[in-house]
Amino acid sequence: MIVSRISRFNRKDVTSYLEAYRAEMIMRDIPKDSRMSGFPWVVTSSIDTELFEVQAHCRNWSEFEGRLLERYDFDDSLRL
């Protein structure tokens, strides 16, 4: 599982985290529909409430991923 490989998401390095999460979901053949519902299991408890707020406004994985990138962009070490 992704958590054992890179730890839980804690607002930091969202781009790297989403890349690793996406790769893990593809490797495990998890459909895009299920990726969004599984994401809360890989976040720290300190941000689970705000994650559910983001999730509530998204219809699919692509939209959810985009909103995560927007919301946590300020903590992204890969940002130029």
Residue pairs with C-beta under 8 A, 6 or more apart in sequence:
1 24
2 20
2 21
2 24
2 42
3 41
3 42
5 20
5 24
6 16
6 17
6 20
8 42
8 43
8 44
9 17
9 21
9 39
9 42
9 43
9 44
9 47
10 43
10 44
10 46
10 47
11 47
11 72
11 75
12 72
12 75
12 76
12 77
13 75
13 76
13 77
13 78
14 68
14 69
14 72
14 73
14 75
14 76
15 69
15 76
15 78
15 79
16 77
16 78
18 65
18 68
18 69
21 35
21 39
21 42
22 35
22 65
25 34
25 35
25 38
30 38
32 60
32 61
32 62
33 60
33 61
35 61
35 64
36 55
36 58
36 60
36 61
36 64
39 51
39 55
39 64
40 48
40 51
40 52
40 55
43 51
50 71
54 64
54 67
54 68
54 71
55 64
57 67
58 64
58 67
69 76
73 79
